Each structure stands twice: as structure tokens, then as C-alpha cells.
Amino acid sequence: MAPDPWLLMYDSTCHIAQEIAEKIQERNRCQRNGENSTKLNVTIRSLLQNLKVKIDQLKDLLLRAISTRQITQLEGDRRQNLVDDLLTRQRQLQASYKNDGTEPDVIRSSLMTGGVKRGVTNPWLLEETEETSGLGFGEIRQQQQRIIQEQDAGLDALSSVLSRQKQMGQEIGNELEEQNEIIDDLTNLVANTDDKLRSQTRHVKMVDKKSTSCEETSVNS
């Protein structure tokens, strides 16, 4: 039996979310090393847009399947939970992507190389936060690295959740295939039983007809 198109699209969407998480981690590593992450940001933006489109398609297909009763209400609820989880992951990935440190490149370069001395006024940060006020560039750099490390840890956890979601989708697909096989077996069993009943009925009629014929012959004799 052909695989369920919805489950195939769900699996593909999980792959995209997984790839986004990996690309964000790669971008964060580039930022820590002072490398250019422009291309990675472009790729991540494209993948996030693709993820949004895929999730919208999953929602539309699910609504259609429920309204036309192609799946049971229980299965519909289970798939809706999967979509809701994907929407949550999408928002988390979007937030992780935006939290990339938006200070100008010249500050980023100074932070990564430690080229500006402690105590020198920062001319680019016009309004410093309470967290960075009074800190030197070296301390700000360490603070940023801690934030990125925490973000990476969150992405690792997100990646693990996405993997479990993918496995859950595959298990649902396997369960549906097994149920369809059971239904096919039952259909074949009913058909075979029906054929046997018809055959036995014909046999009984033939025996009954022969018995009646023999009785008539005996009476005439």
C-alpha cells in the first residue's frame, strides 16, 4: 500500500526544521570565531520560509482529510498535535535565528578579537543596557559567548525533540500500514468464508435433490 502523503510531508518538514537548527548552530560557531555568516543567514531565512509553507500545507491537508473523513477523529487529533508541536518549533527557531547579536560588524570584530581596551567608551552603543553598562569589551564578549552557548544548548534540545517527532510520525505511519494489512486480511478471510458457504450450500442442495429423487423412485417401485 502506498505511503500516506500527509506523513511523507510531515517527515520532510521535520527534516527542514532539523536542518534549520543545524544551520543556526553553524552560524553561531562562525560568529564566535569572527567569521562571516552572511551566506548562512540567507540560507536560514530561506529554510524558515520553506518551513512555514510546509506547515501551512500540512494544516490544509489535515483539515481536508478530517472534513472528508479520510481519517478517524482520533488520528486527526493526533496529527493536529504534531502540527502544533511543529508550530512551536518554528517559533523557537525563528527566535533563535533573530537572536544573532545585531551590533555593527566593527563592534563584532572588536569583541571577537579583543582589540579594544577595557574602560574605553563604546561609541557605537548609544544606549547600553543595565547588563552591559560599565563592562569592557572583553567582558561583553564573554557575555555574548555565554548567550550563544545557551542558545546552542537550547538548539540541541530542540533537535532532540524534532528527532522524536520524526520517529513518532514514522511509528504512526507503520501503525496505519499494519492496520490496513489487518483489514485486508479480514476482507480476504470474509470473502473466502463466503465462497465456502456458497459451495457448501450448493452441495447440500445437490444432496437433498438426489435424496428426494431416490425416495420418489423407491415409492414408484
C-alpha positions in Angstrom: 0.0 0.0 0.0 1.3 3.5 -0.9 2.6 5.6 2.0 0.3 8.3 3.4 1.1 11.7 1.6 0.5 13.6 4.8 3.0 11.6 6.8 5.6 11.9 4.0 5.2 15.7 4.0 5.4 15.7 7.8 8.6 13.8 7.7 10.0 16.2 5.1 9.0 19.2 7.3 10.8 17.7 10.3 13.9 17.3 8.1 13.7 21.1 7.3 13.3 22.0 10.9 16.3 19.8 11.8 18.4 21.5 9.1 17.5 24.9 10.3 18.6 24.1 13.8 21.9 22.8 12.5 22.4 25.9 10.3 21.8 28.2 13.3 24.4 26.3 15.3 26.8 26.6 12.4 26.2 30.3 12.2 26.7 30.8 15.9 30.0 29.0 15.6 31.0 31.3 12.8 30.1 34.3 14.9 32.2 33.1 17.8 35.1 32.6 15.5 34.6 36.1 14.0 33.8 34.5 10.6 31.4 35.9 8.0 27.9 34.3 8.5 26.0 36.3 5.8 25.5 33.2 3.5 24.3 31.1 6.4 21.8 33.8 7.4 20.4 33.9 3.8 20.1 30.1 3.8 18.4 30.1 7.2 15.9 32.7 6.1 15.1 30.6 3.0 14.6 27.5 5.1 12.4 29.2 7.6 10.2 30.4 4.8 10.0 26.9 3.4 9.2 25.6 6.8 6.3 28.0 7.2 4.9 27.0 3.7 5.2 23.3 4.6 3.4 23.7 7.9 0.6 25.6 6.2 0.3 22.8 3.7 0.1 20.2 6.5 -2.7 22.2 8.2 -4.7 22.4 4.9 -4.2 18.7 4.1 -5.2 17.7 7.6 -8.3 19.9 7.6 -9.3 18.3 4.3 -8.7 14.8 5.5 -10.8 15.4 8.6 -13.7 17.1 6.8 -13.9 14.3 4.2 -13.5 11.6 6.9 -10.4 10.1 5.2 -9.0 9.6 8.7 -10.6 9.0 12.1 -11.2 11.8 14.6 -8.6 10.2 16.9 -6.0 10.1 14.1 -6.9 13.7 13.2 -6.3 14.8 16.8 -3.0 13.1 16.9 -1.9 14.7 13.7 -3.1 18.1 14.9 -0.8 17.7 18.0 2.1 17.0 15.6 1.3 20.2 13.7 1.0 22.2 16.9 4.4 21.0 18.0 5.9 21.9 14.7 4.4 25.4 15.0 6.1 25.7 18.4 9.4 24.6 17.0 9.0 27.1 14.1 8.6 30.0 16.6 11.6 28.8 18.6 13.8 28.5 15.5 12.6 32.0 14.4 13.5 33.4 17.8 16.9 31.7 17.8 17.6 33.0 14.3 16.8 36.6 15.2 18.9 36.4 18.4 22.1 36.6 16.5 23.6 39.8 18.0 22.7 42.8 15.8 25.6 45.1 16.7 27.6 46.5 13.8 30.4 44.5 12.3 33.1 46.7 13.6 31.9 46.0 17.2 31.6 42.3 16.4 35.2 42.3 15.2 36.4 44.1 18.3 34.5 41.8 20.6 35.8 38.7 18.9 39.5 39.8 18.7 39.7 41.7 22.0 41.1 44.7 20.0 39.6 47.4 22.1 40.9 48.0 25.6 38.9 47.7 28.8 37.4 51.0 30.0 37.3 52.7 26.6 33.9 54.3 25.9 32.0 52.4 23.3 31.0 55.0 20.6 28.6 52.6 18.8 26.4 51.6 21.7 24.4 54.8 22.2 22.0 53.2 24.7 23.6 50.4 26.8 21.5 48.1 28.8 21.9 47.6 32.5 23.6 44.2 31.8 26.4 45.8 29.7 26.7 49.1 31.4 30.2 49.5 32.9 31.5 46.4 31.2 34.6 46.4 29.0 34.6 44.8 25.5 36.3 41.7 26.8 33.5 41.2 29.4 30.8 41.9 26.8 32.4 39.4 24.5 32.3 36.7 27.2 28.7 37.6 28.0 27.8 37.2 24.3 29.6 33.9 24.1 27.7 32.6 27.1 24.4 33.6 25.5 25.3 31.8 22.3 26.3 28.7 24.2 23.0 28.7 26.0 21.3 29.1 22.6 23.2 26.2 21.2 22.2 24.1 24.2 18.6 25.0 23.5 19.0 24.1 19.8 20.5 20.7 20.8 17.4 20.1 22.9 15.2 21.3 20.1 17.0 19.0 17.7 16.3 16.0 20.0 12.6 16.9 20.2 12.4 17.1 16.4 14.1 13.7 16.1 11.5 12.3 18.5 8.7 13.9 16.4 10.1 12.4 13.3 10.2 8.9 14.9 6.6 9.4 16.2 5.5 10.2 12.6 7.2 7.1 11.3 5.6 5.0 14.0 2.1 6.4 13.2 2.8 5.5 9.5 3.8 2.0 10.4 0.8 1.5 12.7 -1.5 2.7 9.9 0.1 0.2 7.4 -0.3 -2.6 9.9 -4.0 -1.7 10.4 -4.5 -1.6 6.7 -2.9 -5.1 6.3 -5.2 -6.4 9.1 -8.2 -5.0 7.3 -7.1 -6.6 4.0 -6.6 -9.9 5.7 -10.0 -9.7 7.3 -11.6 -8.8 3.9 -9.9 -11.8 2.3 -11.0 -14.1 5.1 -14.6 -13.0 4.8 -14.5 -13.5 1.1 -13.1 -17.0 1.4 -15.6 -17.8 4.1 -18.4 -16.6 1.9 -17.2 -18.7 -1.0 -17.0 -21.8 1.2 -20.6 -21.1 2.5 -21.9 -20.8 -1.1 -20.1 -24.0 -2.1 -21.5 -25.9 0.9 -25.0 -24.6 0.2 -24.8 -25.8 -3.4 -23.5 -29.2 -2.2 -26.4 -29.5 0.4 -28.9 -28.7 -2.3 -27.5 -31.3 -4.6 -27.5 -34.0 -1.9 -31.1 -33.0 -0.9 -32.2 -33.2 -4.6 -30.6 -36.6 -5.0 -32.2 -37.9 -1.8 -35.6 -36.7 -2.9 -35.2 -38.4 -6.3 -34.2 -41.7 -4.7 -37.2 -41.6 -2.4 -39.6 -41.0 -5.4 -38.0 -43.9 -7.3 -38.4 -46.2 -4.3 -42.1 -45.2 -3.9 -42.9 -45.8 -7.5 -41.3 -49.2 -7.3 
